[in-house]
Amino acid sequence: MRNVLYLTFALLLTSTTTPAAPPELHVAAAANLSNVLPVLNAAFEKKTGIHIVPSMGATAQLAQQIENGAPFDVFLSADVSHVDQLVGKQIVIPETRAIYARGELVVWAPHTPAIRSLNDLAKPDVHAIAIAKPELAPYGAAAIEVLKAAKLWDKVEKKVVYSPSISIAKQYADTGNAEAAFTALALTIDEHGNSFPVDGKLHKPIDQALGIIKASNQQKEARAFTAFLKSADARAILKRFGYTAP
């Protein structure tokens, strides 16, 4: 009997001393954030104890998943329009909608140092240019806008290889399946390889908006995270990865 009591006491002691799992926040995030989001998440978790569970993908696909009821708490878009559409459908809480960063478009040609300008993309020895599908990814739409503004679209359209996201477009150039790719500065800033920035005057600003999902059961945590993204600490991290303030 005494042994049973000791065992019961030991089990009770164990159950009361086991630390509770940290609260989790499920975040749908545009693919251009693949490198910066882990850094932001680590800083936020250190500050609040809240753990971020990210799901990365093309903006349009994530928006569709949210509209179909995917259990996300926060949406970090690569543009403004998809967040605004979800606000209009009463899926994202209107007052939580905010622009958290402005992205920069670059041409990434890590294995082709001869590509130094947009005009070089039209040269005959450039056979494939990777661009994220414009209907899915705002950076892809910006890339096509750039090529048309630079009067190059008719010369390079047949060379364009479409990818499902901005990060996969970059992988095409990384692996040599394309000589160049239009991608986000944030995905290349710490990597060695040939790249150059695209003149921002050739496309509309890539402002990136966020919003909290109305159906989320983690409203307090979601508001803490979105407030953090607008803080000086988060802006310093975003700046380090090539984002600017909107």
Secondary structure, 3 states (H helix, E strand, C coil): CHHHHHHHHHHHHHHHHCCCCCCEEEEEEEHHHCCHHHHHHHHHHHHHCCEEEEEEECHHHHHHHHHCCCCCCEEECCCCHHHHHHHHCCCECHHHCEEEEEECEEEECCCCCCCCCHHHHHCCCCCCEEEECCCCCHHHHHHHHHHHHCCCHHHHHHHEEEECCHHHHHHHHHCCCCCEEEEEHHHCCCCCCCEEECCHHHCCCEEEEEEEECCCCCHHHHHHHHHHHCCHHHHHHHHHCCCECC
